[in-house]
């Protein structure tokens, strides 16, 4: 089942779902977040709850997308309680992309491996533990709260001080935290973990700075299991024409970590198990236009698609006007 959100004629949220048929409004659903909370409290699976509520009017999702009516597929009434986070060096092949940005001019040898290569090798050796065991922890980063989330079709805004604004095509897990602190997975979605790769390349310790950027995810959430082998396409459109296009792979068959291991190492922290919170946790990628020498420009459109996830995720690049910040004493 695929689930999304859009604005209705009265500017209220409409939850839309499709399950092998056309998209239809879900009767009585105020938001995907409200549905997820209801499913958690009643013990009914999300897909079963949607079926129970019943189907309303048919929706042309593609037309709604063109009109700018699609919203992020989940939000929180208080954006401060939605967390955008992610993990890197989790995909087979991702180390080569990252290492090319951080490479040391030195002889081969264990002591000369970059931190990226060391982290990647740790994942290869311990990222897929046996059932009931805990594997090695991955790289982890914070992107911001719900104020940094950008709806499908809306622009990703790069700060004026950024050195670059580039796409990262990823799969994200969507979670709500139950009343008892139990993390509950809503499903999976496409995401663009938009980052500043030039800043990151200056020094690996600038990774945190490079990740504090907008992110977009959606338009639809896949409710159910994540396919083991995901094959998608990431492209950049300039003036309506593709200037770069490349396939990307995801799913556990193409990863050095299991999803369960990545989830454990995120939610092991009590701060991320606060009742009612929403988490959008991005699982990494091995495909970047930046690694191929592409420099993006304002107006470029990032497009990420994979058949299992419904509509493609599209966002244009915009540059924020300079802002001068000065702290004022009280």
C-alpha positions in Angstrom: 0.0 0.0 0.0 1.1 3.5 -0.8 0.0 6.4 1.4 0.4 10.2 0.8 -1.0 13.5 1.9 -2.4 16.5 -0.1 -4.3 19.7 0.5 -8.0 19.5 -0.1 -10.2 22.3 -1.5 -10.7 23.7 2.0 -6.9 23.7 2.7 -7.2 20.8 5.1 -5.1 17.7 4.9 -6.4 14.7 2.9 -4.9 11.3 3.3 -4.7 9.4 0.1 -3.9 5.7 -0.3 -3.7 3.2 -3.1 -3.3 -0.6 -3.0 -3.0 -1.9 -6.5 -5.9 0.3 -7.7 -6.4 4.0 -8.2 -5.7 6.5 -5.4 -8.6 7.4 -3.2 -9.1 9.6 -0.1 -9.2 7.7 3.2 -12.4 8.4 5.0 -12.1 10.2 8.3 -8.3 10.4 8.3 -7.1 13.8 9.5 -3.4 13.1 8.7 -1.0 10.2 8.3 0.4 11.1 11.7 -3.1 10.8 13.3 -3.6 7.5 11.5 -0.3 6.2 12.7 -1.0 7.2 16.3 -4.5 5.6 16.1 -2.9 2.4 14.7 -0.4 2.4 17.6 -3.0 2.9 20.3 -5.5 0.3 18.9 -3.0 -2.3 17.9 -4.4 -2.4 14.4 -1.9 -2.4 11.5 -1.8 0.8 9.5 -2.9 -0.8 6.2 -5.7 -2.7 8.0 -6.9 0.5 9.7 -7.0 2.3 6.4 -9.1 -0.5 4.9 -11.4 -0.4 7.9 -12.0 3.4 7.5 -12.9 2.9 3.9 -12.4 4.7 0.7 -13.7 8.1 -0.4 -13.3 10.1 -3.6 -10.8 9.2 -6.3 -7.7 11.4 -6.6 -5.5 12.1 -9.6 -2.2 12.2 -7.7 -0.1 13.3 -10.7 -2.4 16.2 -11.4 -2.3 17.2 -7.7 1.5 17.0 -7.9 1.6 19.3 -10.9 -0.6 21.8 -9.0 1.6 21.8 -6.0 -1.0 20.2 -3.7 1.1 17.2 -2.5 2.5 17.5 1.0 5.3 15.6 2.8 3.7 12.2 3.4 3.9 12.7 7.2 4.3 15.7 9.4 3.9 16.5 13.1 1.6 19.2 14.5 4.7 20.7 16.2 7.6 20.6 13.7 10.1 20.5 16.5 9.0 17.0 17.2 9.9 15.7 13.7 13.5 14.6 13.5 15.5 14.4 10.2 18.5 12.1 10.6 20.6 9.8 8.5 23.4 7.4 8.2 26.2 7.0 5.6 28.7 4.5 4.2 25.9 1.8 4.4 25.8 0.8 0.8 28.1 -1.4 -1.2 30.1 1.0 -3.4 29.5 4.0 -1.2 33.0 4.0 0.2 34.5 4.7 -3.2 32.3 7.7 -3.6 33.0 9.1 -0.2 36.7 8.2 -0.2 37.3 10.1 -3.4 36.3 13.2 -1.5 38.6 12.6 1.4 41.5 10.7 -0.1 45.0 11.0 1.4 48.0 11.3 -0.9 49.9 8.4 0.8 51.1 4.9 0.3 48.7 2.0 0.7 48.6 0.5 4.2 46.3 0.1 7.2 47.5 3.2 8.9 46.9 5.2 5.7 43.2 4.3 5.3 40.9 7.2 5.4 38.3 7.3 8.2 35.7 6.7 5.4 37.3 3.5 4.4 37.7 2.3 8.0 34.1 3.0 8.7 33.0 1.2 5.5 35.1 -1.8 6.3 33.6 -2.0 9.8 30.2 -2.2 8.2 31.2 -4.9 5.8 32.6 -6.9 8.7 29.9 -6.3 11.3 26.9 -4.5 9.8 24.8 -7.6 9.2 24.8 -9.4 12.6 23.2 -12.7 13.3 19.6 -12.7 14.6 19.4 -11.4 18.1 22.9 -9.8 17.9 23.9 -6.1 17.7 26.1 -5.2 14.8 28.7 -2.4 14.5 27.3 1.1 14.7 27.2 3.2 11.4 28.1 6.8 10.7 25.2 9.0 11.9 24.2 12.6 11.3 21.5 15.1 12.2 19.8 17.2 9.5 17.4 19.2 11.5 13.7 19.1 12.7 10.5 19.5 10.8 11.2 23.1 9.9 13.9 21.7 7.5 11.5 19.3 5.7 10.5 20.3 2.2 7.4 19.0 0.5 7.7 17.1 -2.8 7.7 19.7 -5.6 8.8 22.5 -3.3 12.4 23.9 -3.7 15.3 22.7 -1.6 16.9 26.0 -0.4 20.6 26.1 -0.1 22.0 28.6 2.4 23.9 31.6 0.9 27.1 30.5 2.7 27.0 27.0 1.3 29.7 25.9 -1.1 27.5 23.4 -2.9 24.0 22.0 -3.0 23.8 18.4 -4.2 21.3 15.5 -4.2 21.6 12.2 -2.3 19.0 9.7 -3.5 18.1 7.5 -0.5 15.4 5.4 1.1 14.1 6.7 4.4 12.3 4.9 7.2 9.3 6.7 8.7 8.6 6.2 12.4 6.4 7.3 15.2 7.1 6.7 18.9 4.3 5.1 20.8 3.0 6.2 24.1 5.2 3.7 25.9 8.4 4.8 24.0 8.3 2.0 21.5 9.5 3.0 18.0 6.9 2.0 15.4 7.7 2.0 11.7 5.1 3.6 9.4 6.9 2.5 6.2 9.5 3.6 3.8 9.8 6.4 1.3 12.1 8.0 -1.3 14.2 10.9 0.1 16.6 13.5 -1.1 19.2 13.9 1.6 20.4 17.3 0.2 23.9 18.1 1.3 26.9 20.4 0.8 29.6 18.1 -0.6 32.2 20.8 -1.1 32.1 21.8 2.5 32.3 18.1 3.5 35.4 17.6 1.3 37.3 20.4 3.0 37.6 18.4 6.2 35.7 15.3 7.4 35.0 17.2 10.6 32.8 19.5 8.6 30.4 16.7 7.9 28.0 18.0 10.5 27.9 21.4 8.9 27.4 20.0 5.4 24.3 18.0 6.5 22.4 20.9 8.2 20.3 21.5 5.1 16.8 21.0 3.8 15.6 17.5 3.0 12.7 16.2 1.1 10.9 12.8 1.2 7.9 11.2 -0.5 5.6 11.8 -2.2 4.3 8.4 -1.0 5.1 6.1 1.9 5.4 2.4 1.1 3.5 0.6 3.9 5.0 -2.9 4.5 8.3 -4.6 4.0 11.2 -2.9 2.2 12.2 -4.8 -1.0 15.6 -6.4 -0.7 16.7 -5.1 -4.1 15.7 -1.6 -5.0 16.6 -0.2 -8.4 16.0 3.5 -9.0 17.2 6.4 -11.1 18.5 9.8 -10.0 18.7 12.6 -12.4 19.2 16.4 -12.6 17.1 18.4 -15.0 18.2 21.8 -16.3 15.8 23.7 -18.6 13.7 20.5 -18.7 16.6 18.3 -20.0 18.6 15.8 -18.1 22.2 17.0 -17.7 23.1 13.9 -15.5 21.3 10.6 -14.9 22.5 7.5 -13.1 20.9 4.4 -11.6 21.0 3.9 -7.8 20.7 0.7 -5.8 19.3 0.3 -2.3 17.7 -2.4 -0.2 19.6 -4.9 2.0 20.9 -6.8 -1.0 22.9 -3.7 -1.9 23.9 -2.7 1.6 26.6 -3.5 4.2 24.1 -3.0 7.1 20.7 -4.5 7.8 17.9 -2.0 8.3 17.3 -3.5 11.7 20.9 -2.7 12.7 20.6 0.9 11.5 17.3 1.2 13.3 18.8 -0.1 16.6 21.7 2.3 16.5 19.4 5.3 16.0 16.7 4.4 18.5 19.1 3.1 21.2 19.3 6.7 22.4 16.5 7.7 24.8 16.2 11.1 23.3 14.9 9.4 20.1 12.2 7.4 21.9 10.1 10.3 23.2 6.3 9.5 22.9 4.6 11.1 20.0 7.7 12.1 18.1 8.2 11.4 14.3 11.5 10.3 12.8 12.5 10.4 9.2 15.8 8.3 9.1 17.7 8.2 5.8 19.7 5.0 5.1 22.4 6.3 2.8 23.4 6.1 -0.9 26.3 5.2 -3.2 25.3 7.5 -6.0 26.1 11.3 -6.2 26.2 13.6 -9.1 28.9 15.5 -7.2 31.2 12.5 -7.5 30.9 12.7 -11.3 32.0 16.4 -11.3 28.5 17.9 -11.7 28.0 21.4 -10.2 24.4 22.3 -9.7 22.8 25.7 -10.4 19.7 27.5 -9.1 16.7 26.2 -11.0 18.0 22.7 -11.5 15.5 20.0 -10.6 16.4 16.9 -8.7 14.3 13.9 -9.7 14.5 10.6 -7.8 12.4 7.6 -8.7 12.0 3.9 -8.0 9.0 1.9 -9.1 8.2 0.4 -5.7 7.6 3.9 -4.2 5.1 5.3 -6.6 5.5 8.9 -7.8 9.0 10.3 -8.2 10.4 12.8 -5.8 11.1 16.2 -7.5 12.6 19.4 -6.0 14.2 22.4 -7.6 17.3 24.0 -6.2 17.0 27.5 -4.8 19.7 29.7 -3.1 18.7 31.6 0.1 19.4 35.3 0.3 22.3 36.2 2.6 21.4 36.5 6.2 23.5 38.3 8.8 23.1 36.9 12.3 24.2 38.8 15.4 23.4 37.7 18.9 21.8 40.4 21.1 22.2 40.3 24.9 19.1 40.4 27.0 
